[in-house]
């Protein structure tokens, strides 16, 4: 049984063929101060790309998305997050999933429901 999550969307953009959703997520059974994880999810017509901190909460968020989207095409891979002048800010994980071609597919709709985002963000 999956844990329930609280998702707060900070930014959602739709471009020609790409949608981007940035926000914060935490499991309902975690305190807000220690259980929140920031994420960036980019949706292409055929693929979803997630960037999330390499933390326990980040891995739990990946596990929940994997329940929705199925096995990823690219398993969680560590990359560094850097800022010019600030150096390395922390390890991040990138994960890629294939998406069904039909934006109205149950998988894409389940992702939409989980995130609480507008359906237009998922159109190709």
N, C-alpha and C positions, 0 to 999 in steps of 0.2 A: 504494500500500500504506500503510495507516495505521500510525502508531506505537503501540506498546503503552503502556498507562498504568497507574500504580499509584494506586488510589483508597483513601483512608482516610475512613470515615464517622465523623463526630464526634457527630452527632445525627440521629435519625430519628423523626418523629412522624406519627401517623395521626389525623386528626380526621374529622368526619362525612363530608365529601366532598373533603377536601383532605389531601394528604400532603406533608410537607416533609422534605427531606434536606439536611443541611449537612455539608460535609467539605472535604477537601484532595485535590488531584490533581496528579500530575506525570508527565511522560513518562519512561519507563524510561531513556532516553538522556540525561536531565538530572540534574545533581547535586541532591541533596535540598535543599541550602541555597539554590540560586538558581533552581530550576525548579518549585517548588511554588506552586500557586494555590489559594486558598480559594474555595469556591463555596456557593451556596444555590440549591437547585432545588425549586420548588413545583409539585406535580402536582395538577391539577384533573381532573375526569372527562374533559374534552375538550381540555386544553391543558397544556403545560409551560412554566414561567417560570423562567429562569436569571438569577441575579445573580452576576457575576464581576468581579474587578478588570480595568480597561482596560489590560492589559499584554500583552506578547507571549505569555506562558503562558496568559493568559485567552483570547486570540484562538485559540490552538491548541486549547484545550479546547472552545471553541465549534465549531471546525471538526470536531473528532471527534464531538461530539454531532450535528452536522448530517449527518455520514456515517450515523449511526444513524437519526435522526428525519426526515431530508429537509430541504428548504428551510424556513427559519423563516417564520412569519406576519409577525413584526416582526423586521426585521434588527437586528443589534447596535446599540443606541442608548445614547449616553452619558448617564449621570445622576450627580449628585454624591452622595457618601456623607457625611453630617454627623452629628455627635454633639453634643448640647446642651452648651454650654460649651467644647467642643473645636474647634468650627468645622468646616471642610471637611477630611475625612480622606483623600479621594482620589476619583478618577474611577472609576466602576463602569459596567459594561455590563449592560443588560437585554436578553434575547432571549426571544421567545415562539415556541413551535412548537405546531401543532395535533396532537392525539393521536387515534388511532382510538378509537371508542366502546367497543370490546371490550377489557377489560383483559388478556385472554389473547392478544391479537393478537401476531404475530411482532415488530412494531416495539416494542411495550411490553415484551415479553419480552427483546428485545435490549438495551433500555435497562436493565432489571433486571439482566441478566447483566453488562453493562459496569460498572455502579455497584457490584454485589455487595450489593444491598439485598434485603430481604425482599419477597416477592411481595405481601403485604398492603398495602404502601405504594402499590400501584398500583391498588387497587380503588376504584371510584367509589362 
